[in-house]
Amino acid sequence: MRMHFNKLYRLFCVTLASAIVLSGCAIYRPDIHQGQITNSENVARIESGMSKSEVQSILGTPLVVDTFNPDRWDYILTIVGNPRNIIVKERVTIYFENDRVRKIEQEDRWESNAQTTTQTE
């Protein structure tokens, strides 16, 4: 009886140790946020005719300011989950003329679905 208990105890210990070791093998990959989070309420506050400083106070500094076209500001957010699996991609592009908002383009992509909306004067 004692010998049977020892075998069961060893089997239990080996199983428990294996479960603990193997549970550490699962790789946790957190979502990676790249860019700026712009919520739709703030983007909706942007209107034609606003100055660059007004836009910057609402949305913050743009992620991309084109060196060759300083009248275009891009706010981009990409959230990536599993390797090479884009979950969300959002882009807001604001065009200026004489330092005033001329046009706003907003694009939201959720996986493979894309919606584009454009506001003009």
C-alpha positions as YAML, in Angstrom:
chain: A
units: angstrom
residues:
- id: 1
  name: MET
  ca: [0.00, 0.00, 0.00]
- id: 2
  name: ARG
  ca: [2.81, 2.38, 0.92]
- id: 3
  name: MET
  ca: [4.56, 1.65, -2.40]
- id: 4
  name: HIS
  ca: [1.36, 2.36, -4.36]
- id: 5
  name: PHE
  ca: [1.03, 5.73, -2.52]
- id: 6
  name: ASN
  ca: [4.63, 6.65, -3.42]
- id: 7
  name: LYS
  ca: [3.98, 5.98, -7.13]
- id: 8
  name: LEU
  ca: [0.82, 8.06, -7.08]
- id: 9
  name: TYR
  ca: [2.61, 10.83, -5.19]
- id: 10
  name: ARG
  ca: [5.48, 10.84, -7.74]
- id: 11
  name: LEU
  ca: [3.02, 10.82, -10.64]
- id: 12
  name: PHE
  ca: [1.16, 13.73, -9.07]
- id: 13
  name: CYS
  ca: [4.41, 15.69, -8.52]
- id: 14
  name: VAL
  ca: [5.62, 15.05, -12.08]
- id: 15
  name: THR
  ca: [2.24, 16.07, -13.52]
- id: 16
  name: LEU
  ca: [2.11, 19.21, -11.39]
- id: 17
  name: ALA
  ca: [5.68, 20.18, -12.27]
- id: 18
  name: SER
  ca: [5.00, 19.58, -15.97]
- id: 19
  name: ALA
  ca: [1.87, 21.72, -15.84]
- id: 20
  name: ILE
  ca: [3.75, 24.56, -14.13]
- id: 21
  name: VAL
  ca: [6.64, 24.42, -16.62]
- id: 22
  name: LEU
  ca: [4.39, 24.17, -19.67]
- id: 23
  name: SER
  ca: [2.14, 27.02, -18.53]
- id: 24
  name: GLY
  ca: [5.18, 29.29, -18.64]
- id: 25
  name: CYS
  ca: [5.68, 28.41, -22.31]
- id: 26
  name: ALA
  ca: [2.64, 30.38, -23.44]
- id: 27
  name: ILE
  ca: [3.93, 33.65, -24.85]
- id: 28
  name: TYR
  ca: [1.96, 36.72, -23.89]
- id: 29
  name: ARG
  ca: [1.98, 39.34, -26.61]
- id: 30
  name: PRO
  ca: [0.38, 42.59, -25.52]
- id: 31
  name: ASP
  ca: [-1.31, 44.84, -28.05]
- id: 32
  name: ILE
  ca: [1.06, 47.44, -29.42]
- id: 33
  name: HIS
  ca: [-0.27, 50.98, -29.76]
- id: 34
  name: GLN
  ca: [1.55, 53.16, -32.26]
- id: 35
  name: GLY
  ca: [0.56, 56.74, -32.92]
- id: 36
  name: GLN
  ca: [-1.97, 58.99, -31.28]
- id: 37
  name: ILE
  ca: [-5.37, 58.17, -29.93]
- id: 38
  name: THR
  ca: [-7.86, 60.61, -31.44]
- id: 39
  name: ASN
  ca: [-11.44, 60.19, -30.37]
- id: 40
  name: SER
  ca: [-14.30, 61.03, -32.71]
- id: 41
  name: GLU
  ca: [-15.63, 63.77, -30.39]
- id: 42
  name: ASN
  ca: [-12.37, 65.73, -30.67]
- id: 43
  name: VAL
  ca: [-12.17, 65.24, -34.44]
- id: 44
  name: ALA
  ca: [-15.79, 66.44, -34.75]
- id: 45
  name: ARG
  ca: [-14.78, 69.66, -32.96]
- id: 46
  name: ILE
  ca: [-12.42, 70.56, -35.82]
- id: 47
  name: GLU
  ca: [-14.10, 72.94, -38.27]
- id: 48
  name: SER
  ca: [-13.11, 74.63, -41.49]
- id: 49
  name: GLY
  ca: [-11.43, 77.95, -40.83]
- id: 50
  name: MET
  ca: [-9.78, 76.96, -37.52]
- id: 51
  name: SER
  ca: [-6.14, 77.93, -37.05]
- id: 52
  name: LYS
  ca: [-3.31, 75.43, -36.69]
- id: 53
  name: SER
  ca: [-2.90, 76.34, -33.01]
- id: 54
  name: GLU
  ca: [-6.61, 75.66, -32.36]
- id: 55
  name: VAL
  ca: [-6.35, 72.25, -34.02]
- id: 56
  name: GLN
  ca: [-3.20, 71.46, -32.07]
- id: 57
  name: SER
  ca: [-4.86, 72.40, -28.78]
- id: 58
  name: ILE
  ca: [-7.70, 69.96, -29.51]
- id: 59
  name: LEU
  ca: [-5.85, 67.01, -31.10]
- id: 60
  name: GLY
  ca: [-2.30, 67.57, -29.93]
- id: 61
  name: THR
  ca: [0.85, 67.60, -32.02]
- id: 62
  name: PRO
  ca: [0.39, 65.70, -35.30]
- id: 63
  name: LEU
  ca: [2.27, 62.44, -35.71]
- id: 64
  name: VAL
  ca: [3.39, 63.40, -39.20]
- id: 65
  name: VAL
  ca: [3.98, 66.86, -40.67]
- id: 66
  name: ASP
  ca: [5.09, 66.55, -44.27]
- id: 67
  name: THR
  ca: [8.35, 68.43, -44.79]
- id: 68
  name: PHE
  ca: [7.43, 69.26, -48.36]
- id: 69
  name: ASN
  ca: [3.81, 70.10, -47.55]
- id: 70
  name: PRO
  ca: [3.56, 71.72, -44.09]
- id: 71
  name: ASP
  ca: [-0.12, 72.41, -44.77]
- id: 72
  name: ARG
  ca: [-0.96, 68.72, -44.25]
- id: 73
  name: TRP
  ca: [-1.08, 67.19, -40.77]
- id: 74
  name: ASP
  ca: [-1.58, 63.45, -40.20]
- id: 75
  name: TYR
  ca: [-2.79, 61.87, -36.99]
- id: 76
  name: ILE
  ca: [-2.34, 58.09, -37.20]
- id: 77
  name: LEU
  ca: [-3.11, 55.29, -34.74]
- id: 78
  name: THR
  ca: [-2.33, 51.63, -35.32]
- id: 79
  name: ILE
  ca: [-3.08, 48.93, -32.76]
- id: 80
  name: VAL
  ca: [-1.39, 45.63, -33.55]
- id: 81
  name: GLY
  ca: [-2.28, 42.38, -31.78]
- id: 82
  name: ASN
  ca: [-0.74, 39.09, -32.85]
- id: 83
  name: PRO
  ca: [2.30, 39.29, -35.15]
- id: 84
  name: ARG
  ca: [1.40, 41.14, -38.36]
- id: 85
  name: ASN
  ca: [-2.29, 41.20, -37.46]
- id: 86
  name: ILE
  ca: [-3.50, 44.78, -37.66]
- id: 87
  name: ILE
  ca: [-6.58, 45.13, -35.51]
- id: 88
  name: VAL
  ca: [-7.34, 48.83, -35.82]
- id: 89
  name: LYS
  ca: [-5.92, 51.54, -38.02]
- id: 90
  name: GLU
  ca: [-7.21, 55.09, -37.81]
- id: 91
  name: ARG
  ca: [-6.03, 58.09, -39.79]
- id: 92
  name: VAL
  ca: [-7.10, 61.72, -39.62]
- id: 93
  name: THR
  ca: [-5.56, 64.08, -42.17]
- id: 94
  name: ILE
  ca: [-6.09, 67.82, -41.91]
- id: 95
  name: TYR
  ca: [-5.29, 70.12, -44.81]
- id: 96
  name: PHE
  ca: [-4.61, 73.81, -44.24]
- id: 97
  name: GLU
  ca: [-4.68, 76.82, -46.52]
- id: 98
  name: ASN
  ca: [-3.23, 80.11, -45.23]
- id: 99
  name: ASP
  ca: [-2.85, 78.45, -41.79]
- id: 100
  name: ARG
  ca: [-6.60, 77.68, -41.63]
- id: 101
  name: VAL
  ca: [-8.36, 74.30, -41.87]
- id: 102
  name: ARG
  ca: [-9.47, 73.69, -45.45]
- id: 103
  name: LYS
  ca: [-10.35, 69.96, -45.43]
- id: 104
  name: ILE
  ca: [-10.53, 67.02, -42.99]
- id: 105
  name: GLU
  ca: [-10.21, 63.38, -44.05]
- id: 106
  name: GLN
  ca: [-10.86, 60.54, -41.63]
- id: 107
  name: GLU
  ca: [-10.36, 56.84, -42.29]
- id: 108
  name: ASP
  ca: [-11.08, 53.99, -39.89]
- id: 109
  name: ARG
  ca: [-10.12, 50.39, -40.66]
- id: 110
  name: TRP
  ca: [-11.22, 47.56, -38.45]
- id: 111
  name: GLU
  ca: [-9.38, 44.49, -39.73]
- id: 112
  name: SER
  ca: [-10.34, 44.35, -43.43]
- id: 113
  name: ASN
  ca: [-13.32, 46.75, -43.36]
- id: 114
  name: ALA
  ca: [-12.61, 50.33, -44.44]
- id: 115
  name: GLN
  ca: [-14.79, 53.43, -44.17]
- id: 116
  name: THR
  ca: [-13.71, 56.82, -45.41]
- id: 117
  name: THR
  ca: [-15.42, 60.13, -44.71]
- id: 118
  name: THR
  ca: [-14.42, 63.55, -46.00]
- id: 119
  name: GLN
  ca: [-15.46, 67.01, -44.84]
- id: 120
  name: THR
  ca: [-14.91, 70.03, -47.07]
- id: 121
  name: GLU
  ca: [-15.80, 73.69, -46.90]
...
